[in-house]
Amino acid sequence: MGHAGEPFFAGEVEPCINGKAVTIGAYFGEDVRSIVDRLLGEQMRDAGWNCEAAAAGAPSSKSRTTSGRSAVDTGARSG
């Protein structure tokens, strides 16, 4: 179990953590579709992700976008 009794692979509030959770979950055969859906829903207007997205006007980060894109691809292949 994860934080507050929630399953670990239910996802987190930050796309940076969710990207890693998808990769780990897919490796262990966990159903990560809900996290992938969340990541896709949090994709920024410039098609990327940023852990600091809450900061007004923050653009996506190259490393976070690569991580997010990789996680979405991994989740799609595993599900």
N, C-alpha and C positions, 0 to 999 in steps of 0.2 A: 504494500500500500504506500501511496505517496502522502503528500501533505494533507492534513485535515481529513484523513480517511479516504481520500479519493484515489482511484487506481493511478499508478504511476503513468501509464500510457494514455491517460485521459487528456493530457496536454497541460500547458502552463500559460501564463499570461504574456510571456515574452517570446517573440518569434525566434530569437537566438537559441533559447532553450528548446523550443519546439522542434527546430531543425535537427538538433542533436537527438532528441527523443524519437523522432521519426526514423532516423538512421539506425539507432540502437534497437528500437522496437521491431523494425523490419528484419534486422539481422536475426533476432530471436523469434521471429514468426508471430509477433503480436499484431493485432488489428490496429493500424495507425491511421485509418481513413479519416477519423474525426479530427485528428491533428492536422492532416494534410488539408482538409476542408477549412480549418481555422486559418492555416497559413495562407491559403489562397484568398480568404476573406480579408486578411490583413495586408495584402499586397498593396504597396503604395501606388500613387498615380503614375510614377515613373517606372512602374513594373518591377520594382525591387523591394527590399525589406531593410529595416534599420532598427536596432535595439532601442534607439533613442527617438523613435517615431513620434512619441508624445511631445517632444520639443517642437515648438512652432516652426514650421518651415524647414525642418530637417530633411535633407534628401536621402535617398537610399544609400546604403554603404555597399561598395563593391564586394567586400568579403562576406557580408551578411547576405547579400543577394545571391552570391555563389552558393553559400551554405543553404539558403532557403530553396533555391532552384534544385540543388542536388537532393534535398530532402523530399521535395514534391515528386521528383523523378523516381526516387527510391520507393516512396510510398505507392506510387502508381504501379511500379513493377511488382511489389509485394502483394498488392490487393487484387 
